[in-house]
Amino acid sequence: MEEYAREPCPWRIVDDCGGAFTMGAIGGGIFQAVKGFRNAPSGMGHRMRGSLTAIKTRAPQLGGSFAVWGGLFSMIDCGLVKVRGKEDPWNSITSGAMTGAILAARNGPVAMVGSAAMGGILLALIEGAGILLTRFASSQFPTGPQFAEEPGPAPMGSPSFGDYRQYQ
Amino acid sequence: MPVAVGPYGQTQPSCFDRVKMGFMMGFAVGMAAGAMFGTFSCLRIGMRGRELMGGVGKTMMQSGGTFGTFMAIGMGIRC
């Protein structure tokens, strides 16, 4: 998600938190509408009401967990920017892994490692896709800016890939 | 969002283009992530051979679709 001009650092936390909540709420609304529609008893009224109930109960929850993820992620991201003094893909990857670890902290160390690996891999994939996209876009316009970043390799082969599904 | 005219005299892609690009990117990321995580989880529940291929493919499509939808929404709310 590097296409838009990102906010300067302290405000990025608020921006990401709200953006993540909106994204989770809308996406959760779409998916829960389908799910509620399919799981309700037959009859159009029941199905409509079932999908509305599913949206009302689950979409804000999903938005909330997205917002927690996004807010914590960009808090750690901003902290790393301050500590390391530079902004590169490794910041995002590290903060994704740390976010996963922190959010799984109550499930024990094994879950923390699994969740951290998942967050890191996911963020590495997203960053890699963003970099590829930027390269592609800039190769189309020869006067475009040249990006001197290395394409953050995905850390394959994570240790102890036990309970990666236990993220929040 | 920045203004609609880019720094090189080219107009920014339209809103629908951005949503489409977000979906494509999310789909690719989701496919890659689904390939990894799907392989692990299908191996854990004891799938082998042809069955494993099917299971991984299904996980890849599912997570690609989910990711693509969320990325498309994420692009859509920012333009």
gemmi code that builds the backbone of each chain (N, CA, C; Angstrom):
import gemmi

chains = {
    "A": [
        ("MET", (0.831, -1.193, 0.000), (0.000, 0.000, 0.000), (0.866, 1.244, 0.000)),
        ("GLU", (1.635, 1.402, -1.057), (2.559, 2.530, -1.113), (2.158, 3.508, -2.195)),
        ("GLU", (0.966, 3.334, -2.752), (0.641, 4.128, -3.920), (0.248, 5.537, -3.542)),
        ("TYR", (-0.393, 5.691, -2.418), (-0.838, 7.018, -2.052), (0.269, 7.709, -1.283)),
        ("ALA", (0.202, 9.030, -1.284), (1.161, 9.795, -0.509), (0.843, 9.599, 0.968)),
        ("ARG", (1.783, 9.039, 1.712), (1.468, 8.729, 3.098), (1.586, 9.969, 3.954)),
        ("GLU", (0.843, 9.943, 5.025), (0.861, 11.059, 5.951), (2.218, 11.130, 6.652)),
        ("PRO", (2.593, 12.307, 7.129), (3.783, 12.360, 7.988), (3.554, 11.615, 9.300)),
        ("CYS", (4.657, 11.327, 9.982), (4.581, 10.186, 10.869), (3.576, 10.203, 12.010)),
        ("PRO", (3.496, 11.187, 12.875), (2.561, 10.915, 13.992), (1.130, 10.767, 13.529)),
        ("TRP", (0.751, 11.460, 12.480), (-0.651, 11.427, 12.049), (-0.957, 10.190, 11.248)),
        ("ARG", (0.083, 9.500, 10.822), (-0.138, 8.287, 10.043), (-0.857, 7.234, 10.868)),
        ("ILE", (-0.610, 7.269, 12.183), (-1.239, 6.265, 13.050), (-2.753, 6.418, 12.996)),
        ("VAL", (-3.197, 7.659, 13.164), (-4.640, 7.912, 13.144), (-5.217, 7.559, 11.776)),
        ("ASP", (-4.475, 7.971, 10.743), (-4.934, 7.729, 9.379), (-5.079, 6.237, 9.108)),
        ("ASP", (-4.058, 5.475, 9.483), (-4.109, 4.039, 9.219), (-5.177, 3.361, 10.050)),
        ("CYS", (-5.317, 3.827, 11.287), (-6.314, 3.213, 12.163), (-7.713, 3.398, 11.576)),
        ("GLY", (-8.020, 4.637, 11.210), (-9.334, 4.892, 10.650), (-9.534, 4.218, 9.318)),
        ("GLY", (-8.502, 4.251, 8.469), (-8.611, 3.589, 7.170), (-8.828, 2.107, 7.324)),
        ("ALA", (-8.108, 1.513, 8.278), (-8.262, 0.079, 8.483), (-9.645, -0.251, 9.019)),
        ("PHE", (-10.169, 0.622, 9.900), (-11.515, 0.356, 10.410), (-12.528, 0.401, 9.280)),
        ("THR", (-12.411, 1.429, 8.439), (-13.355, 1.540, 7.329), (-13.263, 0.340, 6.404)),
        ("MET", (-12.010, -0.026, 6.098), (-11.807, -1.145, 5.187), (-12.409, -2.413, 5.782)),
        ("GLY", (-12.129, -2.663, 7.055), (-12.661, -3.870, 7.681), (-14.162, -3.845, 7.771)),
        ("ALA", (-14.725, -2.681, 8.082), (-16.179, -2.620, 8.223), (-16.854, -2.842, 6.874)),
        ("ILE", (-16.343, -2.203, 5.821), (-16.982, -2.373, 4.515), (-16.796, -3.796, 4.009)),
        ("GLY", (-15.545, -4.273, 4.083), (-15.293, -5.631, 3.601), (-16.049, -6.658, 4.419)),
        ("GLY", (-16.061, -6.472, 5.738), (-16.822, -7.371, 6.581), (-18.300, -7.304, 6.257)),
        ("GLY", (-18.797, -6.105, 5.951), (-20.192, -5.969, 5.556), (-20.495, -6.798, 4.327)),
        ("ILE", (-19.623, -6.708, 3.322), (-19.867, -7.469, 2.088), (-19.867, -8.960, 2.373)),
        ("PHE", (-18.811, -9.419, 3.076), (-18.705, -10.863, 3.264), (-19.797, -11.391, 4.185)),
        ("GLN", (-20.107, -10.635, 5.238), (-21.127, -11.113, 6.160), (-22.505, -11.067, 5.535)),
        ("ALA", (-22.713, -10.128, 4.595), (-24.007, -10.114, 3.912), (-24.220, -11.418, 3.170)),
        ("VAL", (-23.181, -11.844, 2.449), (-23.300, -13.101, 1.719), (-23.484, -14.266, 2.681)),
        ("LYS", (-22.696, -14.251, 3.743), (-22.741, -15.373, 4.675), (-24.096, -15.451, 5.382)),
        ("GLY", (-24.586, -14.289, 5.847), (-25.875, -14.287, 6.518), (-26.991, -14.694, 5.575)),
        ("PHE", (-26.846, -14.284, 4.312), (-27.866, -14.647, 3.332), (-27.897, -16.150, 3.115)),
        ("ARG", (-26.727, -16.749, 3.100), (-26.682, -18.184, 2.826), (-27.057, -19.011, 4.037)),
        ("ASN", (-26.762, -18.523, 5.230), (-27.006, -19.349, 6.404), (-28.401, -19.203, 6.964)),
        ("ALA", (-29.165, -18.225, 6.498), (-30.483, -18.004, 7.075), (-31.449, -19.076, 6.570)),
        ("PRO", (-32.549, -19.302, 7.309), (-33.574, -20.211, 6.800), (-34.210, -19.652, 5.537)),
        ("SER", (-34.820, -20.510, 4.755), (-35.289, -20.097, 3.445), (-36.457, -19.121, 3.562)),
        ("GLY", (-36.701, -18.433, 2.466), (-37.692, -17.353, 2.495), (-36.970, -16.033, 2.416)),
        ("MET", (-37.406, -15.180, 1.523), (-36.652, -13.967, 1.236), (-36.547, -13.053, 2.457)),
        ("GLY", (-37.637, -12.942, 3.208), (-37.601, -12.074, 4.383), (-36.585, -12.548, 5.403)),
        ("HIS", (-36.578, -13.855, 5.645), (-35.607, -14.403, 6.585), (-34.189, -14.157, 6.115)),
        ("ARG", (-33.976, -14.337, 4.822), (-32.616, -14.199, 4.306), (-32.132, -12.766, 4.432)),
        ("MET", (-33.019, -11.814, 4.071), (-32.628, -10.415, 4.194), (-32.319, -10.064, 5.643)),
        ("ARG", (-33.232, -10.540, 6.542), (-33.033, -10.206, 7.943), (-31.771, -10.875, 8.480)),
        ("GLY", (-31.541, -12.114, 8.025), (-30.329, -12.811, 8.465), (-29.075, -12.091, 8.027)),
        ("SER", (-29.077, -11.598, 6.806), (-27.859, -10.935, 6.351), (-27.688, -9.603, 7.061)),
        ("LEU", (-28.801, -8.927, 7.344), (-28.694, -7.660, 8.081), (-28.165, -7.904, 9.492)),
        ("THR", (-28.663, -8.965, 10.139), (-28.194, -9.273, 11.487), (-26.711, -9.616, 11.483)),
        ("ALA", (-26.315, -10.414, 10.485), (-24.905, -10.788, 10.422), (-24.036, -9.563, 10.226)),
        ("ILE", (-24.476, -8.642, 9.360), (-23.682, -7.423, 9.148), (-23.598, -6.622, 10.438)),
        ("LYS", (-24.744, -6.480, 11.122), (-24.748, -5.624, 12.304), (-23.890, -6.193, 13.415)),
        ("THR", (-23.854, -7.536, 13.533), (-23.048, -8.077, 14.621), (-21.581, -8.188, 14.260)),
        ("ARG", (-21.279, -8.615, 13.035), (-19.906, -9.008, 12.762), (-19.062, -7.914, 12.108)),
        ("ALA", (-19.678, -7.064, 11.288), (-18.856, -6.103, 10.552), (-18.128, -5.123, 11.476)),
        ("PRO", (-18.770, -4.577, 12.526), (-17.997, -3.707, 13.402), (-16.886, -4.433, 14.141)),
        ("GLN", (-17.120, -5.705, 14.455), (-16.049, -6.467, 15.104), (-14.846, -6.589, 14.191)),
        ("LEU", (-15.120, -6.927, 12.928), (-14.018, -7.092, 11.990), (-13.308, -5.758, 11.779)),
        ("GLY", (-14.109, -4.696, 11.682), (-13.497, -3.373, 11.547), (-12.625, -3.046, 12.734)),
        ("GLY", (-13.100, -3.411, 13.940), (-12.307, -3.147, 15.130), (-11.006, -3.903, 15.129)),
        ("SER", (-11.034, -5.169, 14.720), (-9.764, -5.887, 14.760), (-8.826, -5.403, 13.662)),
        ("PHE", (-9.393, -4.992, 12.536), (-8.550, -4.368, 11.513), (-7.931, -3.080, 12.061)),
        ("ALA", (-8.750, -2.301, 12.776), (-8.244, -1.028, 13.280), (-7.142, -1.256, 14.297)),
        ("VAL", (-7.291, -2.284, 15.151), (-6.236, -2.581, 16.105), (-4.956, -2.944, 15.378)),
        ("TRP", (-5.101, -3.792, 14.367), (-3.931, -4.204, 13.595), (-3.274, -2.997, 12.946)),
        ("GLY", (-4.096, -2.178, 12.259), (-3.537, -1.032, 11.546), (-2.903, -0.024, 12.475)),
        ("GLY", (-3.576, 0.260, 13.589), (-3.041, 1.246, 14.512), (-1.741, 0.793, 15.136)),
        ("LEU", (-1.707, -0.451, 15.601), (-0.483, -0.962, 16.208), (0.637, -1.035, 15.192)),
        ("PHE", (0.260, -1.467, 13.983), (1.250, -1.558, 12.906), (1.884, -0.217, 12.642)),
        ("SER", (1.076, 0.820, 12.503), (1.729, 2.071, 12.140), (2.370, 2.728, 13.336)),
        ("MET", (1.916, 2.387, 14.549), (2.666, 2.877, 15.709), (4.085, 2.314, 15.712)),
        ("ILE", (4.203, 0.998, 15.495), (5.536, 0.387, 15.484), (6.338, 0.895, 14.299)),
        ("ASP", (5.645, 1.095, 13.171), (6.314, 1.610, 11.987), (6.925, 2.979, 12.268)),
        ("CYS", (6.126, 3.847, 12.881), (6.637, 5.185, 13.185), (7.759, 5.116, 14.202)),
        ("GLY", (7.626, 4.222, 15.175), (8.705, 4.059, 16.140), (9.995, 3.629, 15.467)),
        ("LEU", (9.872, 2.702, 14.519), (11.072, 2.231, 13.822), (11.665, 3.320, 12.949)),
        ("VAL", (10.801, 4.132, 12.334), (11.310, 5.246, 11.541), (12.131, 6.181, 12.420)),
        ("LYS", (11.612, 6.435, 13.613), (12.321, 7.331, 14.529), (13.634, 6.713, 15.005)),
        ("VAL", (13.593, 5.422, 15.323), (14.785, 4.787, 15.888), (15.854, 4.590, 14.824)),
        ("ARG", (15.434, 4.078, 13.648), (16.429, 3.757, 12.629), (16.796, 4.952, 11.767)),
        ("GLY", (15.911, 5.937, 11.726), (16.227, 7.132, 10.965), (16.076, 6.980, 9.474)),
        ("LYS", (15.421, 5.914, 9.009), (15.160, 5.796, 7.576), (13.868, 5.016, 7.361)),
        ("GLU", (13.332, 5.195, 6.184), (12.090, 4.508, 5.849), (12.359, 3.555, 4.709)),
        ("ASP", (12.231, 2.272, 4.963), (12.420, 1.295, 3.899), (11.463, 0.130, 4.132)),
        ("PRO", (11.403, -0.809, 3.182), (10.458, -1.919, 3.349), (10.686, -2.743, 4.601)),
        ("TRP", (11.922, -2.772, 5.094), (12.164, -3.582, 6.288), (11.395, -3.055, 7.481)),
        ("ASN", (11.158, -1.745, 7.532), (10.336, -1.199, 8.612), (8.973, -1.855, 8.628)),
        ("SER", (8.328, -1.896, 7.464), (6.984, -2.459, 7.414), (6.987, -3.931, 7.778)),
        ("ILE", (7.994, -4.647, 7.252), (8.024, -6.077, 7.505), (8.219, -6.341, 8.991)),
        ("THR", (9.186, -5.612, 9.579), (9.426, -5.798, 11.008), (8.202, -5.429, 11.818)),
        ("SER", (7.565, -4.323, 11.451), (6.431, -3.925, 12.284), (5.257, -4.856, 12.067)),
        ("GLY", (5.129, -5.429, 10.865), (4.084, -6.438, 10.695), (4.319, -7.639, 11.579)),
        ("ALA", (5.565, -8.096, 11.622), (5.874, -9.249, 12.461), (5.656, -8.929, 13.928)),
        ("MET", (6.091, -7.733, 14.349), (5.924, -7.389, 15.767), (4.461, -7.222, 16.120)),
        ("THR", (3.684, -6.657, 15.184), (2.254, -6.524, 15.455), (1.615, -7.882, 15.650)),
        ("GLY", (1.959, -8.812, 14.759), (1.423, -10.158, 14.922), (1.810, -10.767, 16.243)),
        ("ALA", (3.066, -10.570, 16.631), (3.528, -11.144, 17.892), (2.805, -10.523, 19.069)),
        ("ILE", (2.652, -9.203, 19.057), (2.032, -8.536, 20.208), (0.570, -8.931, 20.328)),
        ("LEU", (-0.121, -8.998, 19.178), (-1.548, -9.317, 19.265), (-1.780, -10.760, 19.664)),
        ("ALA", (-0.781, -11.638, 19.485), (-0.957, -13.018, 19.899), (-0.311, -13.277, 21.245)),
        ("ALA", (0.068, -12.210, 21.950), (0.874, -12.388, 23.163), (0.149, -13.190, 24.228)),
        ("ARG", (-1.155, -13.110, 24.243), (-1.874, -13.824, 25.300), (-2.046, -15.294, 24.993)),
        ("ASN", (-1.641, -15.738, 23.807), (-1.809, -17.144, 23.469), (-0.548, -17.950, 23.673)),
        ("GLY", (0.493, -17.338, 24.218), (1.712, -18.085, 24.484), (2.748, -17.900, 23.405)),
        ("PRO", (3.998, -18.260, 23.733), (5.112, -17.966, 22.819), (5.024, -18.668, 21.479)),
        ("VAL", (4.491, -19.894, 21.436), (4.429, -20.586, 20.141), (3.509, -19.841, 19.194)),
        ("ALA", (2.358, -19.439, 19.718), (1.424, -18.674, 18.894), (2.029, -17.352, 18.480)),
        ("MET", (2.836, -16.755, 19.377), (3.457, -15.477, 19.026), (4.387, -15.644, 17.841)),
        ("VAL", (5.209, -16.722, 17.867), (6.148, -16.919, 16.765), (5.395, -17.158, 15.456)),
        ("GLY", (4.358, -18.003, 15.532), (3.599, -18.276, 14.319), (2.939, -17.036, 13.770)),
        ("SER", (2.331, -16.269, 14.661), (1.624, -15.078, 14.219), (2.589, -14.031, 13.696)),
        ("ALA", (3.754, -13.947, 14.343), (4.755, -12.998, 13.860), (5.240, -13.392, 12.475)),
        ("ALA", (5.463, -14.683, 12.263), (5.905, -15.119, 10.940), (4.854, -14.798, 9.909)),
        ("MET", (3.585, -15.007, 10.298), (2.534, -14.719, 9.340), (2.481, -13.237, 8.985)),
        ("GLY", (2.531, -12.392, 10.032), (2.512, -10.959, 9.759), (3.675, -10.523, 8.902)),
        ("GLY", (4.863, -11.041, 9.216), (6.043, -10.655, 8.459), (5.953, -11.072, 7.011)),
        ("ILE", (5.534, -12.315, 6.786), (5.450, -12.806, 5.407), (4.419, -12.010, 4.620)),
        ("LEU", (3.281, -11.764, 5.287), (2.214, -11.025, 4.619), (2.677, -9.629, 4.224)),
        ("LEU", (3.308, -8.949, 5.178), (3.767, -7.589, 4.875), (4.879, -7.606, 3.839)),
        ("ALA", (5.730, -8.659, 3.877), (6.782, -8.740, 2.866), (6.171, -8.912, 1.487)),
        ("LEU", (5.115, -9.726, 1.408), (4.450, -9.904, 0.113), (3.847, -8.595, -0.366)),
        ("ILE", (3.186, -7.893, 0.566), (2.539, -6.642, 0.158), (3.576, -5.626, -0.278)),
        ("GLU", (4.660, -5.506, 0.501), (5.717, -4.559, 0.139), (6.339, -4.944, -1.195)),
        ("GLY", (6.576, -6.255, -1.369), (7.164, -6.695, -2.632), (6.266, -6.348, -3.805)),
        ("ALA", (4.963, -6.563, -3.635), (4.029, -6.232, -4.708), (4.037, -4.740, -4.980)),
        ("GLY", (4.086, -3.943, -3.897), (4.122, -2.494, -4.083), (5.360, -2.050, -4.830)),
        ("ILE", (6.514, -2.653, -4.473), (7.753, -2.264, -5.133), (7.725, -2.674, -6.597)),
        ("LEU", (7.230, -3.898, -6.837), (7.135, -4.347, -8.231), (6.244, -3.414, -9.029)),
        ("LEU", (5.132, -3.024, -8.415), (4.193, -2.144, -9.099), (4.835, -0.806, -9.400)),
        ("THR", (5.599, -0.277, -8.416), (6.247, 1.006, -8.633), (7.286, 0.907, -9.733)),
        ("ARG", (8.066, -0.186, -9.711), (9.045, -0.404, -10.777), (8.360, -0.433, -12.139)),
        ("PHE", (7.270, -1.202, -12.178), (6.552, -1.359, -13.432), (6.032, -0.024, -13.917)),
        ("ALA", (5.449, 0.739, -12.988), (4.892, 2.024, -13.370), (5.987, 2.970, -13.823)),
        ("SER", (7.144, 2.932, -13.155), (8.178, 3.882, -13.528), (8.911, 3.439, -14.785)),
        ("SER", (8.854, 2.129, -15.098), (9.505, 1.717, -16.333), (8.679, 2.108, -17.546)),
        ("GLN", (7.386, 2.381, -17.319), (6.571, 2.819, -18.439), (6.837, 4.262, -18.807)),
        ("PHE", (7.181, 5.070, -17.809), (7.463, 6.471, -18.065), (8.963, 6.669, -17.893)),
        ("PRO", (9.716, 6.853, -18.989), (11.178, 6.859, -18.866), (11.719, 8.024, -18.064)),
        ("THR", (10.935, 9.100, -17.904), (11.442, 10.202, -17.104), (11.076, 10.065, -15.643)),
        ("GLY", (10.445, 8.975, -15.307), (9.987, 8.796, -13.934), (11.148, 8.649, -12.969)),
        ("PRO", (10.862, 8.734, -11.709), (11.926, 8.624, -10.711), (12.469, 7.202, -10.647)),
        ("GLN", (13.723, 7.107, -10.411), (14.328, 5.785, -10.267), (14.339, 5.412, -8.795)),
        ("PHE", (13.891, 4.227, -8.531), (13.809, 3.797, -7.140), (15.006, 2.918, -6.829)),
        ("ALA", (15.747, 3.322, -5.848), (16.979, 2.616, -5.513), (16.788, 1.712, -4.293)),
        ("GLU", (15.613, 1.127, -4.218), (15.403, 0.215, -3.093), (15.697, -1.205, -3.559)),
        ("GLU", (16.179, -1.995, -2.647), (16.288, -3.411, -2.989), (14.931, -4.048, -2.751)),
        ("PRO", (14.571, -5.001, -3.570), (13.197, -5.527, -3.506), (12.985, -6.507, -2.370)),
        ("GLY", (13.136, -6.069, -1.161), (12.938, -6.822, 0.067), (12.544, -8.289, -0.083)),
        ("PRO", (13.481, -9.208, -0.058), (13.135, -10.604, -0.326), (12.276, -11.186, 0.782)),
        ("ALA", (11.346, -11.985, 0.385), (10.438, -12.574, 1.355), (11.189, -13.578, 2.215)),
        ("PRO", (11.113, -13.457, 3.512), (11.815, -14.393, 4.379), (11.150, -15.756, 4.362)),
        ("MET", (11.633, -16.593, 3.475), (11.025, -17.912, 3.340), (11.503, -18.813, 4.466)),
        ("GLY", (10.797, -19.881, 4.667), (11.232, -20.896, 5.611), (11.269, -20.417, 7.041)),
        ("SER", (10.140, -19.950, 7.545), (10.127, -19.456, 8.900), (10.163, -20.621, 9.883)),
        ("PRO", (10.760, -20.433, 11.031), (10.865, -21.531, 11.983), (9.551, -21.777, 12.691)),
        ("SER", (9.257, -22.997, 12.943), (8.152, -23.400, 13.816), (6.838, -22.789, 13.393)),
        ("PHE", (6.346, -23.289, 12.292), (5.164, -22.653, 11.743), (3.918, -23.296, 12.302)),
        ("GLY", (3.785, -23.259, 13.607), (2.745, -24.041, 14.257), (1.353, -23.494, 14.100)),
        ("ASP", (1.004, -22.507, 14.876), (-0.394, -22.109, 14.978), (-0.599, -20.758, 14.336)),
        ("TYR", (-0.355, -20.707, 13.029), (-0.383, -19.391, 12.416), (-1.776, -18.848, 12.288)),
        ("ARG", (-2.789, -19.698, 12.474), (-4.155, -19.198, 12.299), (-4.657, -18.461, 13.523)),
        ("GLN", (-3.844, -18.335, 14.549), (-4.367, -17.800, 15.796), (-4.200, -16.305, 15.901)),
        ("TYR", (-4.199, -15.627, 14.805), (-4.121, -14.176, 14.930), (-5.487, -13.612, 15.244)),
        ("GLN", (-5.503, -12.350, 15.596), (-6.778, -11.793, 16.065), (-7.626, -11.410, 14.878)),
    ],
    "B": [
        ("MET", (-5.892, 12.938, -0.678), (-5.214, 12.548, -1.918), (-4.585, 13.759, -2.579)),
        ("PRO", (-3.476, 13.562, -3.270), (-2.881, 14.671, -4.026), (-3.756, 15.050, -5.202)),
        ("VAL", (-3.377, 16.116, -5.880), (-4.188, 16.606, -6.987), (-4.176, 15.618, -8.138)),
        ("ALA", (-5.097, 15.806, -9.050), (-5.327, 14.779, -10.058), (-4.270, 14.792, -11.152)),
        ("VAL", (-3.431, 15.802, -11.233), (-2.430, 15.851, -12.286), (-1.090, 15.454, -11.692)),
        ("GLY", (-0.472, 14.452, -12.279), (0.767, 13.921, -11.749), (1.931, 14.848, -12.025)),
        ("PRO", (3.101, 14.521, -11.489), (4.254, 15.421, -11.640), (4.845, 15.417, -13.046)),
        ("TYR", (4.464, 14.479, -13.892), (5.056, 14.415, -15.227), (4.062, 14.797, -16.297)),
        ("GLY", (3.052, 15.575, -15.919), (2.084, 16.010, -16.896), (1.065, 14.962, -17.246)),
        ("GLN", (1.175, 13.774, -16.630), (0.192, 12.751, -16.914), (-0.890, 12.778, -15.838)),
        ("THR", (-2.095, 12.526, -16.255), (-3.155, 12.477, -15.255), (-3.055, 11.181, -14.471)),
        ("GLN", (-3.447, 11.249, -13.232), (-3.483, 10.056, -12.394), (-4.517, 9.093, -12.942)),
        ("PRO", (-4.337, 7.796, -12.709), (-5.370, 6.864, -13.135), (-6.672, 7.136, -12.397)),
        ("SER", (-7.753, 6.826, -13.074), (-9.049, 7.154, -12.493), (-9.333, 6.261, -11.300)),
        ("CYS", (-10.432, 6.596, -10.636), (-10.750, 5.904, -9.389), (-10.977, 4.423, -9.643)),
        ("PHE", (-11.702, 4.124, -10.684), (-11.995, 2.721, -10.974), (-10.718, 1.972, -11.333)),
        ("ASP", (-9.809, 2.682, -12.042), (-8.532, 2.041, -12.367), (-7.762, 1.701, -11.108)),
        ("ARG", (-7.803, 2.624, -10.144), (-7.083, 2.359, -8.903), (-7.696, 1.184, -8.163)),
        ("VAL", (-9.029, 1.133, -8.143), (-9.681, 0.012, -7.471), (-9.316, -1.301, -8.147)),
        ("LYS", (-9.299, -1.260, -9.478), (-8.965, -2.470, -10.232), (-7.525, -2.881, -9.960)),
        ("MET", (-6.648, -1.886, -9.938), (-5.247, -2.195, -9.675), (-5.082, -2.747, -8.264)),
        ("GLY", (-5.824, -2.164, -7.319), (-5.764, -2.687, -5.961), (-6.259, -4.106, -5.883)),
        ("PHE", (-7.307, -4.397, -6.638), (-7.813, -5.768, -6.619), (-6.786, -6.724, -7.199)),
        ("MET", (-6.177, -6.323, -8.313), (-5.180, -7.207, -8.934), (-4.011, -7.449, -7.995)),
        ("MET", (-3.555, -6.367, -7.362), (-2.415, -6.500, -6.461), (-2.784, -7.374, -5.268)),
        ("GLY", (-3.967, -7.104, -4.715), (-4.392, -7.915, -3.584), (-4.594, -9.367, -3.968)),
        ("PHE", (-5.073, -9.584, -5.180), (-5.278, -10.959, -5.627), (-3.937, -11.674, -5.736)),
        ("ALA", (-2.938, -10.954, -6.296), (-1.622, -11.590, -6.424), (-1.030, -11.901, -5.056)),
        ("VAL", (-1.106, -10.901, -4.155), (-0.569, -11.119, -2.816), (-1.306, -12.258, -2.118)),
        ("GLY", (-2.628, -12.253, -2.268), (-3.408, -13.294, -1.620), (-3.118, -14.666, -2.182)),
        ("MET", (-2.882, -14.738, -3.499), (-2.529, -16.034, -4.084), (-1.214, -16.529, -3.525)),
        ("ALA", (-0.231, -15.616, -3.432), (1.075, -16.039, -2.924), (0.967, -16.475, -1.467)),
        ("ALA", (0.259, -15.653, -0.673), (0.117, -15.997, 0.740), (-0.667, -17.294, 0.893)),
        ("GLY", (-1.711, -17.445, 0.087), (-2.504, -18.661, 0.167), (-1.721, -19.879, -0.248)),
        ("ALA", (-0.789, -19.713, -1.199), (0.038, -20.851, -1.582), (0.875, -21.323, -0.401)),
        ("MET", (1.472, -20.353, 0.304), (2.308, -20.756, 1.449), (1.486, -21.327, 2.586)),
        ("PHE", (0.518, -20.534, 3.046), (-0.222, -20.960, 4.231), (-1.095, -22.164, 3.922)),
        ("GLY", (-1.616, -22.200, 2.710), (-2.443, -23.341, 2.337), (-1.646, -24.623, 2.289)),
        ("THR", (-0.395, -24.539, 1.795), (0.438, -25.739, 1.788), (0.658, -26.236, 3.204)),
        ("PHE", (0.974, -25.310, 4.109), (1.213, -25.739, 5.491), (-0.023, -26.373, 6.088)),
        ("SER", (-1.169, -25.690, 5.948), (-2.337, -26.203, 6.666), (-2.843, -27.487, 6.027)),
        ("CYS", (-2.724, -27.617, 4.697), (-3.169, -28.856, 4.068), (-2.244, -30.005, 4.420)),
        ("LEU", (-0.948, -29.720, 4.548), (-0.042, -30.785, 4.967), (-0.320, -31.198, 6.402)),
        ("ARG", (-0.705, -30.212, 7.208), (-0.949, -30.531, 8.622), (-2.143, -31.440, 8.790)),
        ("ILE", (-3.190, -31.225, 7.994), (-4.341, -32.094, 8.171), (-4.220, -33.351, 7.343)),
        ("GLY", (-3.038, -33.592, 6.778), (-2.758, -34.902, 6.217), (-3.198, -35.114, 4.787)),
        ("MET", (-3.160, -34.060, 3.977), (-3.454, -34.251, 2.563), (-2.154, -34.545, 1.820)),
        ("ARG", (-2.236, -35.462, 0.858), (-1.055, -35.745, 0.036), (-1.494, -35.874, -1.420)),
        ("GLY", (-0.507, -35.696, -2.305), (-0.735, -35.984, -3.715), (-1.738, -35.062, -4.375)),
        ("ARG", (-2.627, -35.669, -5.148), (-3.586, -34.908, -5.921), (-4.525, -34.091, -5.031)),
        ("GLU", (-4.898, -34.707, -3.906), (-5.776, -34.033, -2.956), (-5.133, -32.754, -2.427)),
        ("LEU", (-3.821, -32.847, -2.188), (-3.087, -31.675, -1.699), (-3.127, -30.541, -2.709)),
        ("MET", (-2.948, -30.892, -3.990), (-2.999, -29.870, -5.038), (-4.346, -29.150, -5.010)),
        ("GLY", (-5.411, -29.958, -4.947), (-6.738, -29.355, -4.921), (-6.932, -28.463, -3.719)),
        ("GLY", (-6.489, -28.932, -2.560), (-6.672, -28.146, -1.334), (-5.902, -26.845, -1.388)),
        ("VAL", (-4.661, -26.916, -1.875), (-3.861, -25.697, -1.951), (-4.463, -24.730, -2.954)),
        ("GLY", (-4.924, -25.270, -4.070), (-5.544, -24.396, -5.059), (-6.763, -23.695, -4.515)),
        ("LYS", (-7.561, -24.437, -3.765), (-8.769, -23.835, -3.201), (-8.408, -22.737, -2.206)),
        ("THR", (-7.428, -23.021, -1.337), (-7.015, -21.998, -0.386), (-6.467, -20.774, -1.094)),
        ("MET", (-5.701, -21.026, -2.182), (-5.144, -19.894, -2.916), (-6.232, -19.019, -3.500)),
        ("MET", (-7.234, -19.653, -4.111), (-8.300, -18.846, -4.703), (-9.064, -18.090, -3.628)),
        ("GLN", (-9.344, -18.789, -2.515), (-10.098, -18.121, -1.447), (-9.359, -16.917, -0.919)),
        ("SER", (-8.088, -17.120, -0.564), (-7.397, -16.002, 0.058), (-7.098, -14.914, -0.970)),
        ("GLY", (-6.915, -15.314, -2.236), (-6.761, -14.284, -3.252), (-8.001, -13.424, -3.380)),
        ("GLY", (-9.155, -14.064, -3.379), (-10.392, -13.301, -3.478), (-10.598, -12.395, -2.288)),
        ("THR", (-10.352, -12.932, -1.083), (-10.548, -12.115, 0.109), (-9.606, -10.915, 0.110)),
        ("PHE", (-8.328, -11.197, -0.152), (-7.342, -10.122, -0.158), (-7.652, -9.102, -1.220)),
        ("GLY", (-8.022, -9.593, -2.400), (-8.313, -8.670, -3.480), (-9.458, -7.750, -3.135)),
        ("THR", (-10.506, -8.329, -2.526), (-11.642, -7.492, -2.150), (-11.228, -6.431, -1.148)),
        ("PHE", (-10.455, -6.857, -0.142), (-10.086, -5.873, 0.873), (-9.161, -4.798, 0.307)),
        ("MET", (-8.233, -5.202, -0.557), (-7.346, -4.199, -1.137), (-8.116, -3.250, -2.036)),
        ("ALA", (-9.091, -3.793, -2.770), (-9.894, -2.921, -3.628), (-10.655, -1.914, -2.781)),
        ("ILE", (-11.198, -2.364, -1.649), (-11.897, -1.421, -0.772), (-10.922, -0.392, -0.222)),
        ("GLY", (-9.723, -0.887, 0.165), (-8.727, 0.030, 0.698), (-8.324, 1.092, -0.303)),
        ("MET", (-8.252, 0.709, -1.585), (-7.974, 1.706, -2.617), (-9.169, 2.624, -2.793)),
        ("GLY", (-10.360, 2.027, -2.741), (-11.552, 2.808, -3.019), (-11.821, 3.879, -1.994)),
        ("ILE", (-11.501, 3.598, -0.711), (-11.821, 4.610, 0.300), (-10.803, 5.733, 0.321)),
        ("ARG", (-9.733, 5.619, -0.449), (-8.726, 6.667, -0.416), (-8.714, 7.508, -1.682)),
        ("CYS", (-9.734, 7.387, -2.506), (-9.678, 8.220, -3.700), (-10.975, 8.979, -3.899)),
    ],
}
model = gemmi.Model(1)
for chain_id, residues in chains.items():
    chain = gemmi.Chain(chain_id)
    for i, (resn, *xyz) in enumerate(residues, 1):
        res = gemmi.Residue()
        res.name, res.seqid = resn, gemmi.SeqId(i, " ")
        for name, pos in zip(("N", "CA", "C"), xyz):
            atom = gemmi.Atom()
            atom.name, atom.element = name, gemmi.Element(name[0])
            atom.pos, atom.b_iso = gemmi.Position(*pos), 0.0
            res.add_atom(atom)
        chain.add_residue(res)
    model.add_chain(chain)
structure = gemmi.Structure()
structure.add_model(model)
structure.setup_entities()
